[in-house]
């Protein structure tokens, strides 16, 4: 393995890309430790620790995960890259709806650059709006009558200052991601998110170590030797399963038509059309979490307006409990994940367009008539694959809750056993490995796995 790592540094271009990526990653973590002037960071951290189960706490916790802990620290990178991701998703949806954007998308690099410019402009607007709402939310947060933002600072001037700082931080992170895309290795925005998630791993490890005991029968809230071994084995098994499904593909055999030119015959090659099992990626879980968090936050805001003994208070409290756990929560969560799996796959995968492209290039699926029959066949295959991907995502999304209850560990530690964080980390790590392996093979070195092995999807 050391020989494989040494091969990386023998290639100057690859070495420079990795060093530039590491330098930019270190730079994007600096803003996490620069707080917004006027915010009491200790009070904010205490709120995140004590009220993670509330609707507002869950919503802020979801934003804080993508911000790499910057929001809990009251830092200038508090919004992270979520506004940019939201703007990118908006334009991905609009490309299939607005004809002018669809024409730009089909123009190639020039059209995509225009769409990227529109995405940046939309990101600025989303940043200002989200920063304004976040600042107003911080006004209402207090611990032991000590507010996060002192009363004498609360006003329009503080909101403008905080909004500009948060917007500048997001745009700076977006710039770092673009520099990684151009000069580094891997997907820049994804790496920025992954680093923020991995940054919590040492803290989670320290929590396990602090509660560890060599006793065979540990006390409550302690981790014995058997529980520790089970936690390690479960983590390895879950990561292996995520890698297996993430790389999983259904390969459709495709035959290229033969063309006779004079005395020579061209074409006739056989290849495969790879269809990913988890085509939607991590987006269905994010959408499902957001839709379940917002009603909880609204219900808790309405609940405080009723007297504790009133009917309205009883109804809102029952609905809040149902949306925070139990059968209703799990059922809604799984249904929303499955719905967004099919929704997001339908946006990214167009069987009619793929069938037309195959027909134009003279390719066909053996036994399937080109044209409408091919589109229908691809749609049916993708529907079955998406069902398997939806079941996989539902299991991964519920694993943190199951691990927290089954092993009696905190949700912060259980979060590394599934959910959006694990999917993002595994996906980004696999993408970087594939790109490093491509550089090594292009320079006639063996890959990271050695021999003829490749970091690639398995056969369906």
C-alpha positions in Angstrom: 0.0 0.0 0.0 2.9 2.4 0.7 4.2 1.8 -2.8 0.8 2.8 -4.2 0.8 6.0 -2.1 4.4 6.8 -3.3 3.2 6.5 -6.9 0.8 9.4 -6.3 3.8 11.7 -5.5 5.8 10.5 -8.5 3.3 12.3 -10.8 3.9 16.1 -10.5 0.4 17.0 -11.8 -1.4 14.7 -9.4 0.8 15.8 -6.5 0.1 19.5 -7.1 -3.6 18.8 -7.4 -3.7 17.0 -4.0 -1.6 19.7 -2.3 -3.8 22.5 -3.7 -6.9 20.6 -2.5 -5.5 20.1 1.0 -4.5 23.8 1.2 -8.0 25.0 0.1 -9.6 22.5 2.5 -7.6 24.0 5.4 -8.6 27.5 4.3 -12.3 26.6 4.3 -12.0 25.5 8.0 -10.5 28.9 9.1 -13.9 30.6 8.9 -15.5 28.1 11.3 -13.4 29.7 14.1 -14.2 33.4 13.3 -17.4 34.3 15.1 -19.8 37.0 14.1 -19.2 40.1 16.3 -21.8 40.4 19.0 -23.0 36.8 19.2 -22.5 35.0 22.5 -21.0 31.7 21.2 -21.2 29.9 24.6 -25.0 30.5 24.8 -25.4 29.3 21.2 -23.4 26.1 21.8 -25.5 25.4 25.0 -28.7 25.8 23.0 -27.5 23.3 20.3 -26.6 20.9 23.1 -29.8 21.1 25.1 -32.5 21.6 22.4 -31.5 19.4 19.5 -34.9 17.6 19.9 -37.0 20.7 19.2 -38.3 21.6 15.8 -36.1 24.7 15.6 -33.1 22.8 17.0 -33.5 20.1 14.4 -33.7 22.6 11.6 -30.6 24.5 12.8 -28.9 21.2 13.4 -29.4 20.2 9.8 -28.0 23.5 8.6 -25.1 23.1 11.0 -24.2 19.7 9.7 -23.7 21.1 6.2 -21.9 24.1 7.6 -19.4 21.8 9.4 -20.3 23.1 12.9 -19.9 26.8 12.0 -23.5 27.6 12.8 -23.2 26.2 16.4 -20.1 28.4 16.8 -21.8 31.5 15.5 -19.1 31.8 12.8 -19.1 33.7 9.5 -19.4 30.4 7.6 -22.6 29.6 9.5 -24.8 29.1 6.4 -22.2 26.8 4.7 -22.9 26.0 1.1 -26.6 25.2 1.6 -27.7 28.3 -0.3 -25.6 27.4 -3.3 -26.9 23.8 -3.2 -30.4 25.1 -3.1 -29.8 27.4 -6.0 -28.3 24.6 -8.0 -31.3 22.3 -7.3 -33.6 25.1 -8.4 -31.9 25.5 -11.7 -31.7 21.8 -12.3 -35.5 21.7 -11.9 -36.0 24.8 -14.1 -33.8 23.4 -17.0 -36.5 20.8 -17.7 -39.3 23.4 -17.4 -38.1 26.6 -19.1 -37.3 26.2 -22.8 -34.7 29.0 -22.8 -32.7 27.4 -20.0 -33.0 24.0 -21.7 -31.5 25.5 -24.9 -28.7 27.0 -22.8 -28.0 23.6 -21.2 -27.7 22.0 -24.7 -25.3 24.6 -26.0 -22.3 23.0 -24.2 -19.8 24.7 -22.0 -20.9 28.3 -23.0 -24.5 27.6 -22.0 -23.5 25.9 -18.7 -21.3 28.9 -17.8 -24.3 31.1 -18.2 -26.5 28.9 -16.1 -23.7 28.8 -13.4 -23.7 32.6 -13.5 -27.4 32.6 -12.9 -26.9 30.1 -10.1 -24.3 32.4 -8.4 -26.7 35.4 -8.6 -29.5 33.3 -7.1 -27.2 32.1 -4.3 -26.5 35.7 -3.2 -30.3 36.4 -3.0 -30.9 33.1 -1.0 -27.9 33.9 1.3 -29.3 37.4 2.2 -32.8 35.9 2.8 -31.6 32.9 4.9 -29.2 35.1 6.8 -31.9 37.6 7.6 -34.2 34.8 8.8 -31.4 33.2 10.8 -30.5 36.4 12.6 -34.1 36.9 13.6 -34.2 33.4 14.9 -31.1 34.0 17.0 -32.9 36.9 18.7 -35.4 34.5 20.3 -32.8 32.0 21.5 -31.7 32.3 25.1 -30.4 30.1 27.9 -31.1 31.1 31.6 -32.4 34.5 30.4 -29.1 35.2 28.6 -29.8 35.8 24.9 -27.5 34.8 22.1 -27.6 38.3 20.7 -27.6 41.0 23.5 -30.8 43.1 23.5 -28.9 46.4 23.0 -27.5 45.0 19.7 -30.8 43.7 18.3 -31.8 45.9 15.4 -31.6 46.5 11.7 -27.9 47.5 11.8 -26.9 44.2 13.4 -29.0 42.2 11.0 -27.5 43.9 8.0 -24.0 43.3 9.4 -24.6 39.7 10.2 -26.3 39.0 6.9 -23.5 40.5 4.9 -20.9 38.5 6.8 -22.8 35.2 6.4 -23.4 35.9 2.7 -19.7 36.7 2.2 -18.8 33.5 4.0 -21.0 31.4 1.8 -19.7 33.0 -1.4 -16.1 32.5 -0.2 -16.9 28.8 0.3 -18.4 28.6 -3.1 -15.2 30.2 -4.6 -13.1 27.6 -2.7 -15.2 24.8 -4.2 -14.8 26.2 -7.7 -11.0 26.5 -7.2 -10.9 22.8 -6.1 -12.9 21.9 -9.3 -10.5 23.8 -11.5 -7.1 23.2 -9.9 -7.6 20.4 -7.3 -9.0 16.9 -7.4 -12.6 15.9 -6.7 -15.9 17.8 -6.6 -15.2 21.0 -4.7 -18.5 21.7 -3.0 -18.9 18.1 -2.0 -15.4 18.1 -0.5 -16.2 21.2 1.5 -19.3 19.5 2.9 -17.4 16.2 3.6 -14.7 18.0 5.5 -17.2 19.6 7.8 -18.8 16.3 8.5 -15.5 14.4 9.1 -14.4 17.3 11.4 -16.9 15.9 14.0 -15.4 12.4 13.9 -12.6 13.1 16.5 -15.2 14.6 18.9 -17.5 11.5 18.5 -14.5 9.3 19.1 -13.5 11.2 22.3 -17.1 10.8 23.6 -16.9 7.0 23.1 -13.5 6.9 24.8 -14.7 9.0 27.8 -17.6 6.6 28.3 -15.6 3.4 27.7 -14.9 1.0 30.5 -13.2 -2.5 30.5 -16.0 -3.9 32.7 -18.0 -6.7 31.2 -21.2 -5.4 32.9 -20.9 -1.6 32.5 -23.2 0.9 34.3 -25.9 2.9 32.5 -24.6 5.3 29.8 -21.2 3.5 29.8 -19.7 1.6 26.9 -18.3 -1.8 27.8 -15.9 -3.9 25.8 -18.7 -5.9 24.1 -20.6 -2.9 23.1 -17.5 -1.2 21.7 -16.7 -4.3 19.6 -20.3 -4.3 18.3 -20.1 -0.5 17.5 -16.9 -1.1 15.5 -18.3 -4.1 13.7 -21.5 -2.3 12.9 -19.7 0.7 11.6 -17.5 -1.4 9.3 -20.5 -3.4 8.0 -22.6 -0.3 7.4 -19.8 1.5 5.5 -19.2 -1.7 3.4 -22.9 -1.9 2.6 -23.1 1.8 1.6 -20.1 1.4 -0.7 -21.6 -1.8 -2.2 -24.9 -0.1 -3.0 -23.4 3.2 -4.0 -21.2 1.5 -6.6 -24.0 -0.9 -7.6 -25.1 -0.8 -11.2 -27.5 -2.6 -13.5 -25.6 -3.0 -16.8 -27.9 -3.1 -19.8 -26.2 -4.8 -22.8 -26.1 -2.5 -25.9 -25.1 -3.7 -29.4 -23.8 -1.2 -31.9 -25.1 -1.6 -35.5 -22.6 -2.7 -38.2 -21.8 -0.3 -41.1 -20.3 -1.6 -44.4 -18.1 0.9 -46.2 -16.7 -0.6 -49.3 -15.0 -3.9 -48.3 -14.7 -2.8 -44.6 -17.2 -3.4 -41.8 -17.4 -0.8 -39.0 -19.1 -1.0 -35.7 -20.7 -4.1 -34.2 -19.1 -3.7 -30.8 -20.8 -4.7 -27.6 -20.9 -2.5 -24.6 -23.0 -1.8 -21.5 -25.3 1.0 -20.4 -24.7 1.4 -16.6 -27.8 2.3 -14.5 -26.9 3.2 -10.9 -29.0 1.6 -8.2 -28.8 4.8 -6.1 -29.4 7.2 -8.9 -30.9 9.9 -6.6 -28.0 10.0 -4.3 -28.5 11.7 -0.9 -31.1 14.3 -2.1 -34.2 12.3 -1.1 -33.1 12.1 2.5 -32.4 15.8 2.7 -35.8 16.7 1.2 -37.6 14.2 3.5 -35.8 15.6 6.6 -36.6 19.2 5.6 -40.3 18.4 5.0 -40.6 16.7 8.4 -38.7 19.3 10.3 -40.7 22.4 9.1 -44.1 21.2 10.4 -42.5 20.3 13.8 -41.0 23.8 14.1 -44.3 25.4 13.1 -46.3 23.3 15.5 -44.0 24.1 18.4 -44.3 27.8 17.6 -48.1 27.5 17.6 -48.1 25.4 20.8 -46.6 28.2 23.0 -49.7 30.3 22.2 -52.1 27.9 23.9 -52.5 27.4 27.7 -51.0 24.1 29.0 -54.5 22.7 29.8 -56.3 23.7 26.7 -57.5 21.5 23.8 -55.2 23.3 21.3 -52.2 22.7 23.5 -53.0 18.9 23.7 -53.6 18.6 19.9 -50.3 20.4 19.0 -48.3 18.5 21.6 -49.7 15.1 20.3 -48.9 16.1 16.7 -45.4 17.2 17.6 -44.7 14.0 19.4 -45.9 12.0 16.4 -43.6 13.9 14.0 -40.6 13.4 16.3 -40.6 9.7 16.6 -42.7 6.5 16.5 -44.7 4.7 13.8 -46.1 7.9 12.2 -42.7 9.5 11.9 -41.1 6.4 10.5 -43.9 5.8 8.0 -43.9 9.4 6.8 -40.1 9.4 6.6 -40.0 6.2 4.5 -42.8 7.4 2.2 -41.2 10.8 1.5 -37.8 9.1 0.8 -39.4 6.8 -1.7 -41.4 9.6 -3.3 -38.3 11.9 -3.7 -36.3 8.9 -5.0 -38.6 8.5 -7.9 -39.0 12.2 -8.3 -35.3 13.0 -8.4 -34.6 10.0 -10.7 -37.2 11.1 -13.1 -35.5 14.5 -13.3 -32.0 13.1 -13.9 -32.9 10.1 -16.1 -34.9 10.6 -19.3 -35.5 7.2 -21.0 -37.0 8.8 -24.1 -34.0 11.1 -24.6 -31.6 8.2 -24.0 -33.5 6.0 -26.4 -33.4 8.7 -29.1 -29.6 9.1 -28.6 -29.1 5.4 -28.9 -31.1 5.4 -32.1 -29.2 8.3 -33.6 -25.9 6.6 -32.9 -27.0 3.3 -34.4 -27.1 1.4 -31.1 -29.8 -0.9 -29.7 -30.6 -3.3 -26.9 -30.6 -6.9 -28.2 -34.2 -8.1 -28.3 -35.8 -4.7 -27.9 -37.1 -2.6 -30.8 -35.4 0.8 -31.1 -37.5 3.9 -30.3 -40.6 3.8 -28.0 -40.1 0.1 -27.0 -36.5 0.9 -25.8 -37.7 3.9 -23.8 -40.4 1.8 -22.2 -37.9 -1.0 -21.4 -35.5 1.5 -19.8 -38.2 3.1 -17.8 -39.4 -0.2 -16.4 -35.9 -1.3 -15.5 -35.1 2.0 -13.8 -38.4 1.8 -11.8 -37.4 -1.5 -10.3 -33.8 -0.3 -9.6 -35.2 2.9 -8.0 -37.3 0.8 -5.7 -34.2 -1.0 -4.4 -32.4 2.3 -4.0 -35.4 3.8 -2.1 -35.4 0.8 0.3 -31.6 1.2 0.8 -31.9 5.0 1.5 -34.8 4.4 4.0 -32.7 1.9 5.9 -29.7 4.2 5.9 -31.8 7.2 7.0 -33.3 5.2 10.0 -30.1 3.7 11.1 -29.0 6.6 13.4 -32.3 6.5 15.3 -32.0 2.7 15.6 -28.4 2.8 16.7 -29.1 5.5 19.2 -31.9 3.5 20.9 -30.4 0.1 20.5 -26.8 0.9 21.7 -27.9 3.8 24.0 -25.5 6.3 22.5 -26.0 10.0 21.7 -27.6 11.0 18.4 -24.4 12.9 17.6 -22.4 9.6 17.7 -25.2 7.6 16.1 -25.2 10.1 13.2 -22.0 8.5 11.8 -23.8 5.2 11.4 -26.1 6.4 8.6 -28.1 9.3 7.3 -26.9 12.1 5.0 -23.5 12.4 6.6 -22.3 8.9 5.9 -23.7 8.9 2.3 -21.9 12.2 1.5 -18.6 11.1 3.0 -18.6 7.7 1.3 -19.8 9.2 -2.1 -17.1 11.9 -2.1 -14.4 9.5 -1.0 -15.2 7.1 -3.8 -15.3 9.9 -6.3 -11.8 11.1 -5.2 -10.5 7.5 -5.3 -11.8 7.1 -8.9 -10.1 10.3 -10.0 -6.8 9.5 -8.4 -6.9 6.0 -9.9 -7.6 7.5 -13.3 -4.4 9.6 -13.0 -2.4 6.6 -12.0 -3.6 4.4 -14.8 -3.1 7.2 -17.3 0.6 7.4 -16.3 0.9 3.6 -16.6 1.0 3.0 -12.8 -1.1 0.3 -11.1 -4.2 1.6 -9.4 -4.7 2.2 -5.7 -6.0 -1.4 -5.4 -3.2 -2.8 -7.4 -3.2 -5.3 -10.3 -6.2 -5.2 -12.5 -8.6 -4.0 -9.8 -10.4 -0.8 -10.3 -12.6 1.5 -8.2 -15.8 1.0 -10.2 -19.4 -0.2 -10.0 -20.1 -3.8 -9.6 -22.0 -5.8 -12.2 -25.8 -5.8 -11.9 
